[in-house]
Amino acid sequence: MKPAYFFFMFQNSITQLFGIQYPIIQGGMIWCSGWELASAVSNAGGLGLIGAGSMRPEVLKEHIQKCRANTSKPFGVNIPLLYPYSDEQIQMLIDEKIPVVFTSAGNPAKYTKLLKSYGIKVVHVTANLKFALKAQEAGVDAVVAEGFEAGGHNGREETTTLVLIPEIVNAVKIPVIAAGGIATGAAMMAAFALGAQGVQVGSRFVASVESSAHQSFKDAVVKAKAGDTMLRMRQLVPVRLLENPFDAAIASMEKAGASDTQLADFLGKGRARLGMFEGDMEEGELEIGQVSSLIDQIKPVSEIIEEMMNEFEVTKNRISKF
Ligand SMILES: Cc1cc2nc3c(=O)[nH]c(=O)nc-3n(C[C@H](O)[C@H](O)[C@H](O)COP(=O)(O)O)c2cc1C
């Protein structure tokens, strides 16, 4: 029988900051985290984020409206700062009175002051200590420390989650949210043991009923085994990819010493959409974390969060007996 820990009260700096029940944040994920996933996570007591990276401003607006219609709980938006329309996206978030914005892949000083002047909570995602300090200086409310294991774009330093969390926790005064390799309550407990106050989960939510990932991509995540993901394009844009013919082609080009221009030409445009959203498992780009080897079922978001919180409590009790 399942232990009934789930409804226990949980309060810390992260649940208070966002006004949520559990310190679980669903990471913004291009092509995978639209309104359906974000609202499901928020309804289940976590913080859902609409991944705006793959959305033009008018599409983002539609997702915000649908998310609002489907949850009365707080939700946020992730804006990777590497797209040409981020100015427009940021202005729309202000107009729409979005309460929480997670920025990533860029300079945290760019929009933090502006967003904060409208009372918006700002969090920046970083894969290294230098940018965590920069984000703190820019005035963010919290930082996400995202380790090398994570799916999607990755830091050049290749610092693992286990090392990155204490590096950042020891150096900043704001709350730290751990990301990279966290898909279970036990992993969440490990992150908390290192001083994190919350977790950002990506890959586990790709393989959820509510994610907008193509069914073939979700099935591939469930089938992934140990060693099936690798960090590619370390010089151009480091990204963790699931093995497929596209990934194999990138690997052999890199082995043959291809230049950044050659890689960029081969990558072209729209590969991520093709793979993750349209389900082309041969030619498409499939971004996923190492932890995919531990994910063996597509589940509804409410079950994923319930299991994580139950396991978190079970683990806490188990280790308290040491
Ligand atoms: C398919 C996919 C797409 C992602 N896209 C983004 C993105 O658009 N912006 C961002 O900040 N992080 C992105 N990430 C990173 C996640 O938000 C999250 O930090 C990461 O997945 C956590 O590690 P995990 O995959 O081991 O759970 C993406 C991750 C995945 C798996």
The ligand as a Gaussian input file, in Angstrom:
#p B3LYP/6-31G(d) Opt

LIG

0 1
 C       13.068000      19.023000     -24.232000
 C       13.698000      20.067000     -23.354000
 C       13.622000      21.399000     -23.727000
 C       14.153000      22.395000     -22.894000
 N       13.998000      23.707000     -23.244000
 C       14.377000      24.676000     -22.390000
 C       14.050000      26.041000     -22.640000
 O       13.399000      26.392000     -23.623000
 N       14.469000      26.977000     -21.731000
 C       15.170000      26.638000     -20.596000
 O       15.517000      27.517000     -19.809000
 N       15.479000      25.343000     -20.329000
 C       15.075000      24.367000     -21.178000
 N       15.295000      23.048000     -20.853000
 C       15.859000      22.721000     -19.521000
 C       14.734000      22.484000     -18.491000
 O       13.998000      23.654000     -18.257000
 C       15.286000      21.953000     -17.148000
 O       16.097000      22.908000     -16.513000
 C       16.073000      20.677000     -17.321000
 O       15.376000      19.795000     -18.168000
 C       16.307000      20.010000     -15.975000
 O       17.037000      18.821000     -16.097000
 P       16.359000      17.368000     -16.314000
 O       16.029000      17.305000     -17.763000
 O       17.431000      16.429000     -15.934000
 O       15.147000      17.315000     -15.434000
 C       14.801000      22.042000     -21.686000
 C       14.888000      20.687000     -21.336000
 C       14.335000      19.716000     -22.134000
 C       14.406000      18.272000     -21.703000

